[in-house]
Structure formats: C-alpha cells, structure tokens
Amino acid sequence: MKRAARRGVWKSGRMSDNAWCYGIEVVAMILRSVAVGVLLSACCGCLGVEDQWFSPGSSEWKTVNPDFSITVPGRHKVLIGVFDSGVDYTHPALVPAMHYNDSELHGRAGLDDDGNGFVDDFLGYDFTGMDGFPFYAVFLKSTGTRDRRAEKFYLAHGTHVSGIAVRGCADIGIVPYRVLPVSKNSATLRRDGPAATDDAALLREGIGYLQRAVEHAVAWNRTKGPMIRVINISIMYMPDDSLGIPLALVKKYFAPLEKLMRTEAREILFVAAAGNDKKDISAAAARYPCQINAPNVLCVGAVDDSGALTDFSNFGLKFIDIFAPGQDILSAVPVETADDPKNAFDTDSGTSMASPFVARVAARMFAVNPSLGVAGAVRIIKRTAARRIAPVQAGHMKKPRYHYRVVDEARAVAGVL
C-alpha cells in the first residue's frame, strides 16, 4: 500500500491505492456491489478470481497459526473488537495485542468449551468461514496453493486497522472478527457454506454477521475478563435503488442490530467510519452503521495531519461526531504479502484509518478509568476535542462554513482522571 489515491473511494472507509487494480478494494470475496457498502467491484479479474477459492477452513491455513507461547494472559486491561476483513495475527507488531480465549484454546477441538454458543472461538471469530481464526486464506483452484497477491488485498484492511487501534498501547488487546460476506460470484468456489445469491441477500448476510459478532462480544463480556469495551467498524453499508436496496430495506435489516446495540450491548462503544464520498451524510445519503441513532455509536470522519478536512471524508452536522487523522497513516500490513516482510508497514488513507484512532482513544480512557461508562467516554471525547472551522463546497450544506471537532488523545485520556 503506497500513498493512497484521493478518488475512487469504496464503502469500507478505505481509499483505493493500487494503479493496476484501481477501484478494487480488499474487504470481501469478489463482491460486485459497492452499493452494498462492504463489497468489492466486479472487475476483480485483476486478482485472477476465476482461479481462486476461499476457505479458511482448509488444512493449509493452519500453517499460519500463531505461536501461543508468546501470549501473556492478564496483560490486557481493555479489549477492542475489530469487525473487518480478517487480520494477520502473526504480524510481530500485532502478536502481543491478540487476545485469545483460553477456555477454547486449551479446550477440546470441535466443542463449545466455554458454553457461549461458538465452537472453538480461539481468537474472535470468522463468521464467513465459521471457524475460530479470522484469517483470510485465498487459494488457487488450479494448483491448490495460496494466492499471496489476493491475500495482500483481503487481509490488508483489517490488519492496517488493527495496527492503528493498538499502536503504542501494551495494555489494550484486539479481538478480531471477520464479518464480510461472500457474493454469488464466488458461490461455486466456496467450501464453507452457501453464499448470498443477490445484492439484497448479500446485504442481509453481511448485517447478520455484524449482529452475530456483537452477540459474541456480549457473551464474552458476561463470562470473561477483560471486557470488550470498544468495537471498531471501518465498514459502511448504503442503499442503492438501482440494485434493489432501498433505504427502507437497509433500515429494516439494521433494526435488529440497532436494538441489540441499544440494549444488551449498550455498555459497548461502537466506533464507525463515516465513509469517503465527501458528502453530507444526511438521511437521503444514508451510511450505516454510522447513522444508527444510538448513544453508544460514534461516527468518525478523517482529517489530515494539520487537522484540516481531507478531500475524501464524508461530513455532516447530524451524524458525524468527531474527526481523527485518516490521511497517509502508517500501520501494519500482512507480513507474508508485504514488499519487505521484515518491515511489514505501509501508509493508507480513509475514514477506516480515522475510526480505529478514536477506538484506541476510547480504549485508553476505559483502561485508565474502568468505571467510566460509555456516555461519559463520549462526552469527554467531544468536550476535549479541538474545534475547527472549514469552508464547505457550495451545495453540500446550507451553511457556508462547517464546524467540526478533532479528537485530542492526550486531553481525552487526561479527562478521565
């Protein structure tokens, strides 16, 4: 991942940055509808998808299992759930941050040892592959070998996001979840279950994975410690009438998840990327889950290193709560597919990068003050933020100038003392 392009944004909150595959993004399996919000463009032929099959349940994926001996039980004070495309949990910078489920790790294979309804959930959960490791392995049908180039795309987003979320924070752990669905284009290639057969079904499947991941986090918090206090969602879903996905349908599919977030998951702070369309995300230009009207949802836009609005971030007076650095952010990339495996880091841009920045701030606040509630954390993050004013392009908003807040990590953490 080199310097991110400033156009051709996609709906996971990350910018496209590869000239030979312009507009292709790395967070789902050959998904043709960018309008669904988490999905890829149909022109993924540049990845040679006609020769690929996707199965994290394959025996070969086990070759990338982490070294459990280097985990440190009790080290993490607060956990961040990362809902994304999967993560390279073998990355040296991320290994100390991965938080494993000891009950399952030292339990019996194929059984739900901790009784939470999820079998062998060693490290978060892979809801696409339905197994305990959220690693995105991509194989070639012709040879049965792994396609490293495709994996670079599919794993990069979640890995980069996770690196931002825990950078410099030894007491914050990551629980990764792979929540991106499989499209009909890969239905014949998939070995771990049926795929969605149309765009509406794909949307429903993806939101269903989000809901199941939240349920897993809630179950975790009831039985284990430390708790998942923050969930980062650098993914965006949006309506598109041309694909048979009207706003009413998006709201309908999100309704059970919204209810869950307001009730059983009310003590978890959800931090969501605002998206990269450079639009005022009003109700007419809906972006979910950012626009879920719940007190425990923070919607995050992106600024550059000077605090100025980027030329890609969405904005809006009603839904976007805070802005954070999201341009040319250095973070981890998958080791096995990096240009230099010994230095597996690169820059990327997008509100996907801004969202985990805020998630990290919130997690640090909860670590410093475990009794801090979600409402208090949101209030402090907003109160301690730097206030900025920016001109807005004519036609985007009624007012000629846009007032916004940029998170101040030091002040926010100090504010809980």
C-alpha positions as CSV (number, residue, x, y, z in Angstrom):
1,M,0.0,0.0,0.0
2,K,1.6,3.2,-1.1
3,R,0.3,6.7,-0.8
4,A,-3.4,6.4,-1.1
5,A,-5.3,7.7,-4.1
6,R,-7.6,10.6,-3.5
7,R,-10.5,9.3,-5.5
8,G,-12.2,6.1,-6.3
9,V,-13.2,5.6,-2.7
10,W,-15.0,2.5,-1.7
11,K,-17.5,1.8,1.0
12,S,-15.4,0.2,3.7
13,G,-13.9,3.5,4.6
14,R,-10.5,2.8,2.9
15,M,-9.1,4.5,-0.2
16,S,-8.1,2.7,-3.3
17,D,-4.3,2.9,-3.7
18,N,-3.2,0.5,-6.5
19,A,-2.8,1.7,-10.0
20,W,-3.2,-1.7,-11.7
21,C,-6.3,-2.5,-9.8
22,Y,-7.8,0.9,-9.4
23,G,-11.1,0.9,-7.6
24,I,-10.7,-2.6,-6.3
25,E,-10.8,-3.0,-2.6
26,V,-9.8,-5.6,-0.1
27,V,-12.7,-6.4,2.2
28,A,-14.8,-9.1,0.8
29,M,-14.7,-12.0,-1.5
30,I,-15.2,-10.9,-5.1
31,L,-18.2,-8.8,-4.3
32,R,-19.7,-6.9,-7.2
33,S,-21.8,-4.3,-5.5
34,V,-20.0,-1.3,-4.0
35,A,-23.5,-0.1,-3.1
36,V,-23.9,-2.8,-0.5
37,G,-21.2,-0.9,1.3
38,V,-18.6,-3.5,2.3
39,L,-18.2,-5.0,-1.0
40,L,-15.8,-5.1,-4.0
41,S,-16.2,-4.1,-7.5
42,A,-16.9,-6.6,-10.2
43,C,-13.7,-6.1,-12.0
44,C,-11.7,-8.2,-9.6
45,G,-10.4,-10.1,-12.6
46,C,-7.1,-8.3,-11.9
47,L,-6.8,-10.7,-9.0
48,G,-7.4,-13.7,-11.2
49,V,-10.5,-14.6,-9.2
50,E,-11.7,-17.1,-11.8
51,D,-9.0,-19.4,-10.5
52,Q,-9.5,-18.8,-6.8
53,W,-11.4,-20.5,-4.0
54,F,-11.7,-19.2,-0.5
55,S,-11.6,-21.4,2.6
56,P,-10.1,-20.5,5.9
57,G,-11.2,-24.0,7.0
58,S,-8.6,-25.6,4.6
59,S,-5.8,-27.6,6.2
60,E,-3.3,-25.2,4.7
61,W,-4.4,-22.2,6.7
62,K,-3.2,-23.9,9.8
63,T,0.4,-23.2,8.7
64,V,-0.2,-19.6,9.7
65,N,-1.3,-20.3,13.3
66,P,0.3,-18.0,15.8
67,D,2.8,-19.0,18.4
68,F,0.6,-19.3,21.5
69,S,3.6,-19.5,23.8
70,I,4.2,-15.8,23.4
71,T,0.7,-14.7,24.6
72,V,0.7,-13.1,28.0
73,P,-2.5,-13.9,30.0
74,G,-3.7,-10.9,32.1
75,R,-1.7,-8.4,30.2
76,H,-4.6,-6.6,28.5
77,K,-6.9,-4.3,30.6
78,V,-9.3,-3.4,27.8
79,L,-10.2,-5.1,24.5
80,I,-11.2,-3.7,21.2
81,G,-13.3,-5.8,18.9
82,V,-12.3,-5.2,15.3
83,F,-15.1,-6.0,12.8
84,D,-13.4,-6.2,9.5
85,S,-11.9,-8.4,6.7
86,G,-9.7,-10.5,8.9
87,V,-6.3,-9.8,10.4
88,D,-2.7,-11.1,10.1
89,Y,-2.4,-12.1,13.7
90,T,1.1,-13.4,13.1
91,H,2.4,-9.9,12.5
92,P,5.1,-9.1,15.0
93,A,3.5,-5.8,15.9
94,L,0.1,-7.4,16.5
95,V,1.0,-10.7,18.2
96,P,1.2,-9.1,21.7
97,A,-2.2,-7.4,21.1
98,M,-4.1,-10.5,20.1
99,H,-6.3,-11.7,22.9
100,Y,-7.0,-15.4,22.9
101,N,-9.9,-17.3,24.5
102,D,-8.1,-19.5,27.0
103,S,-11.1,-21.7,27.6
104,E,-11.2,-22.7,23.9
105,L,-7.5,-22.5,23.3
106,H,-6.9,-25.2,25.9
107,G,-10.2,-27.0,25.4
108,R,-11.4,-29.8,23.2
109,A,-11.5,-29.4,19.4
110,G,-15.0,-29.2,17.9
111,L,-16.7,-28.5,21.2
112,D,-18.0,-25.3,22.7
113,D,-15.9,-25.5,25.8
114,D,-16.9,-22.1,27.3
115,G,-20.6,-22.6,26.5
116,N,-21.0,-19.2,24.7
117,G,-22.6,-20.8,21.6
118,F,-19.5,-20.6,19.5
119,V,-17.4,-23.6,18.8
120,D,-13.6,-23.2,19.0
121,D,-13.6,-19.4,19.1
122,F,-9.9,-19.2,19.9
123,L,-9.4,-15.7,18.6
124,G,-12.5,-13.7,18.0
125,Y,-14.5,-15.4,15.2
126,D,-14.6,-15.8,11.4
127,F,-18.3,-15.5,10.5
128,T,-17.6,-16.0,6.9
129,G,-15.6,-19.2,7.3
130,M,-17.4,-20.2,10.6
131,D,-14.2,-21.0,12.5
132,G,-12.2,-19.6,15.3
133,F,-9.5,-17.8,13.4
134,P,-10.3,-14.7,11.4
135,F,-7.6,-15.2,8.8
136,Y,-8.4,-14.7,5.1
137,A,-6.7,-17.5,3.1
138,V,-7.1,-17.4,-0.6
139,F,-6.3,-20.5,-2.7
140,L,-6.0,-21.2,-6.4
141,K,-8.3,-23.9,-7.8
142,S,-5.8,-24.9,-10.4
143,T,-2.9,-25.7,-8.1
144,G,-4.3,-25.7,-4.6
145,T,-1.7,-23.2,-3.5
146,R,-2.3,-19.9,-1.7
147,D,-2.6,-16.8,-3.8
148,R,-0.4,-14.3,-1.9
149,R,-1.3,-11.4,-4.1
150,A,-5.0,-11.8,-3.4
151,E,-4.3,-12.3,0.3
152,K,-2.5,-9.0,0.4
153,F,-5.7,-7.2,-0.6
154,Y,-8.1,-9.2,1.5
155,L,-6.1,-9.2,4.7
156,A,-4.6,-5.7,4.4
157,H,-7.6,-3.7,5.6
158,G,-8.2,-5.4,8.8
159,T,-4.5,-5.7,9.6
160,H,-3.9,-2.0,9.0
161,V,-6.9,-1.0,11.1
162,S,-5.9,-3.3,13.9
163,G,-2.4,-1.8,14.0
164,I,-3.8,1.7,14.4
165,A,-6.2,0.6,17.1
166,V,-3.4,-0.7,19.4
167,R,-0.3,1.3,18.4
168,G,1.7,2.2,21.5
169,C,-0.8,0.6,23.9
170,A,0.5,-2.6,25.5
171,D,-2.5,-2.9,27.8
172,I,-5.1,-2.8,25.0
173,G,-5.9,-6.1,23.3
174,I,-7.6,-7.0,20.0
175,V,-10.4,-9.4,19.4
176,P,-10.7,-9.7,15.6
177,Y,-13.9,-10.6,13.8
178,R,-14.2,-11.4,10.1
179,V,-17.7,-10.2,9.1
180,L,-17.6,-9.7,5.4
181,P,-19.9,-12.0,3.3
182,V,-19.3,-14.0,0.2
183,S,-21.0,-12.9,-3.1
184,K,-22.8,-15.0,-5.6
185,N,-19.7,-14.6,-7.8
186,S,-17.8,-17.0,-5.5
187,A,-20.7,-19.3,-4.6
188,T,-19.2,-22.2,-6.6
189,L,-15.8,-21.6,-5.2
190,R,-16.7,-21.6,-1.5
191,R,-16.3,-24.7,0.6
192,D,-17.7,-23.5,3.9
193,G,-21.4,-22.9,3.1
194,P,-23.8,-21.3,0.7
195,A,-23.3,-17.7,-0.5
196,A,-25.7,-14.9,-1.0
197,T,-27.4,-15.0,-4.4
198,D,-28.3,-11.4,-4.9
199,D,-27.4,-7.9,-3.6
200,A,-30.2,-7.7,-1.0
201,A,-29.3,-11.2,0.3
202,L,-25.7,-10.2,0.4
203,L,-26.6,-7.1,2.5
204,R,-28.7,-9.2,4.8
205,E,-25.9,-11.7,5.2
206,G,-23.3,-9.1,6.0
207,I,-25.5,-7.3,8.6
208,G,-26.3,-10.7,10.1
209,Y,-22.6,-11.3,10.6
210,L,-22.3,-8.0,12.3
211,Q,-25.1,-8.9,14.6
212,R,-23.6,-12.3,15.4
213,A,-20.3,-10.6,16.2
214,V,-22.0,-8.2,18.6
215,E,-23.7,-11.2,20.2
216,H,-20.3,-12.9,20.6
217,A,-18.9,-9.7,22.2
218,V,-21.8,-9.5,24.6
219,A,-21.4,-13.2,25.6
220,W,-17.7,-12.6,26.1
221,N,-18.3,-9.7,28.4
222,R,-20.7,-11.8,30.5
223,T,-18.2,-14.6,31.2
224,K,-14.7,-13.3,30.8
225,G,-12.3,-10.6,31.6
226,P,-11.0,-8.2,30.4
227,M,-14.1,-6.9,28.6
228,I,-14.6,-5.8,25.0
229,R,-15.4,-2.1,25.8
230,V,-15.0,-0.8,22.2
231,I,-15.9,-2.2,18.8
232,N,-14.4,-0.6,15.7
233,I,-16.4,-0.9,12.4
234,S,-14.5,0.5,9.5
235,I,-17.2,-0.7,7.2
236,M,-20.1,1.1,5.6
237,Y,-23.5,-0.1,4.2
238,M,-25.6,2.2,2.0
239,P,-28.8,1.9,0.0
240,D,-28.9,1.8,-3.8
241,D,-32.3,1.7,-5.5
242,S,-30.8,0.5,-8.8
243,L,-29.7,-2.7,-7.1
244,G,-33.0,-3.3,-5.3
245,I,-31.6,-2.0,-2.0
246,P,-33.8,1.0,-1.0
247,L,-33.2,2.9,2.3
248,A,-36.2,1.3,3.8
249,L,-34.6,-2.2,3.3
250,V,-31.3,-1.1,4.8
251,K,-33.2,0.2,7.9
252,K,-35.2,-3.0,8.1
253,Y,-32.1,-5.2,8.1
254,F,-30.3,-3.0,10.6
255,A,-33.3,-2.8,13.0
256,P,-32.4,-5.9,15.0
257,L,-28.8,-4.9,15.2
258,E,-29.7,-1.4,16.3
259,K,-32.0,-2.9,19.0
260,L,-29.1,-5.1,20.2
261,M,-26.7,-2.2,20.3
262,R,-29.2,-0.2,22.4
263,T,-29.9,-3.0,24.9
264,E,-27.6,-5.9,25.6
265,A,-24.6,-4.1,24.0
266,R,-25.3,-0.7,25.5
267,E,-22.1,-0.7,27.5
268,I,-20.0,-1.2,24.4
269,L,-18.9,1.8,22.5
270,F,-19.2,1.4,18.7
271,V,-16.9,3.5,16.6
272,A,-17.7,3.6,12.9
273,A,-16.1,5.1,9.8
274,A,-18.0,7.9,8.1
275,G,-17.0,6.9,4.6
276,N,-15.1,8.6,1.8
277,D,-17.6,10.1,-0.6
278,K,-17.1,13.7,0.6
279,K,-20.8,14.0,1.2
280,D,-23.0,15.4,3.9
281,I,-24.4,12.1,5.1
282,S,-28.0,13.2,5.6
283,A,-30.8,10.8,5.7
284,A,-31.0,10.9,1.9
285,A,-27.4,9.8,1.6
286,A,-27.6,7.2,4.4
287,R,-24.4,5.4,5.5
288,Y,-24.8,2.7,8.1
289,P,-23.9,1.8,10.8
290,C,-22.6,5.4,11.2
291,Q,-26.1,6.7,11.1
292,I,-27.6,4.5,13.7
293,N,-29.1,6.9,16.2
294,A,-27.8,5.3,19.4
295,P,-25.9,6.9,22.2
296,N,-23.2,4.3,22.1
297,V,-22.3,4.9,18.4
298,L,-19.6,7.4,17.4
299,C,-19.3,8.3,13.7
300,V,-15.7,9.3,12.7
301,G,-14.6,11.4,9.8
302,A,-11.0,12.0,8.6
303,V,-8.6,14.9,8.8
304,D,-5.0,15.3,7.6
305,D,-2.0,15.8,9.9
306,S,-2.8,19.5,10.2
307,G,-6.4,18.9,11.4
308,A,-7.9,20.1,8.1
309,L,-10.7,18.1,6.5
310,T,-9.4,15.6,3.9
311,D,-10.6,15.8,0.4
312,F,-12.4,12.5,0.7
313,S,-14.1,12.3,4.1
314,N,-17.8,12.5,4.5
315,F,-19.1,15.1,6.9
316,G,-22.4,16.3,8.4
317,L,-23.8,18.2,11.3
318,K,-26.3,15.5,12.3
319,F,-24.4,12.2,12.3
320,I,-20.6,12.7,12.3
321,D,-19.5,13.2,15.9
322,I,-15.7,13.5,15.7
323,F,-12.8,13.6,13.3
324,A,-9.4,12.0,13.6
325,P,-6.2,11.5,11.5
326,G,-7.0,9.5,8.4
327,Q,-4.6,10.5,5.7
328,D,-1.3,8.7,5.0
329,I,-1.4,6.7,8.2
330,L,1.4,4.3,8.8
331,S,0.4,0.9,10.2
332,A,0.9,-2.9,9.9
333,V,0.3,-4.8,6.7
334,P,0.3,-8.6,6.3
335,V,3.8,-10.0,6.7
336,E,3.7,-12.8,4.1
337,T,2.5,-10.4,1.4
338,A,4.5,-7.3,2.2
339,D,7.0,-5.9,-0.2
340,D,9.5,-6.2,2.6
341,P,8.4,-8.9,5.1
342,K,11.0,-7.7,7.6
343,N,9.3,-4.2,7.6
344,A,5.6,-5.0,7.0
345,F,4.3,-1.5,7.4
346,D,2.8,1.0,4.9
347,T,0.6,4.0,4.7
348,D,-3.0,4.2,3.8
349,S,-5.8,6.8,3.8
350,G,-9.5,6.8,4.5
351,T,-12.0,7.2,7.3
352,S,-11.2,3.5,8.0
353,M,-7.9,4.7,9.4
354,A,-9.6,7.5,11.4
355,S,-12.1,5.3,13.1
356,P,-9.6,3.0,14.9
357,F,-7.7,6.1,16.1
358,V,-10.8,7.1,18.1
359,A,-11.3,3.5,19.2
360,R,-7.8,3.5,20.6
361,V,-8.5,6.8,22.5
362,A,-11.7,5.4,24.0
363,A,-10.0,2.1,25.0
364,R,-7.2,4.0,26.7
365,M,-9.8,6.0,28.6
366,F,-11.5,2.8,29.8
367,A,-8.2,1.3,30.8
368,V,-7.3,4.4,32.9
369,N,-10.8,4.5,34.5
370,P,-12.5,1.1,34.3
371,S,-15.7,2.6,36.0
372,L,-16.1,5.1,33.1
373,G,-19.3,4.5,31.2
374,V,-20.0,4.8,27.5
375,A,-21.9,8.1,27.9
376,G,-19.1,9.5,29.9
377,A,-16.5,8.5,27.4
378,V,-18.4,10.0,24.5
379,R,-18.9,13.2,26.4
380,I,-15.2,13.6,27.3
381,I,-14.1,12.8,23.8
382,K,-16.3,15.5,22.4
383,R,-15.6,18.0,25.2
384,T,-11.8,17.7,24.9
385,A,-11.7,17.8,21.1
386,A,-10.2,20.7,19.2
387,R,-12.8,22.8,17.5
388,R,-12.2,23.6,13.9
389,I,-14.0,25.5,11.1
390,A,-13.8,24.7,7.4
391,P,-15.4,26.1,4.3
392,V,-17.7,23.6,2.6
393,Q,-18.3,23.3,-1.1
394,A,-21.4,25.1,-2.3
395,G,-24.4,22.8,-2.4
396,H,-23.2,20.3,0.2
397,M,-24.6,22.1,3.2
398,K,-26.9,25.1,3.9
399,K,-24.3,26.9,5.9
400,P,-21.2,28.2,4.1
401,R,-18.8,27.1,6.9
402,Y,-18.6,23.7,8.7
403,H,-17.8,23.5,12.4
404,Y,-16.3,20.2,13.4
405,R,-14.3,18.6,16.3
406,V,-10.9,16.8,16.0
407,V,-10.1,14.3,18.7
408,D,-7.4,15.2,21.2
409,E,-6.0,11.9,22.5
410,A,-3.9,13.4,25.4
411,R,-6.7,15.6,26.6
412,A,-9.3,12.9,26.3
413,V,-7.3,10.4,28.4
414,A,-6.4,13.1,30.9
415,G,-10.1,14.0,31.2
416,V,-11.0,10.7,32.8
417,L,-8.6,11.2,35.8
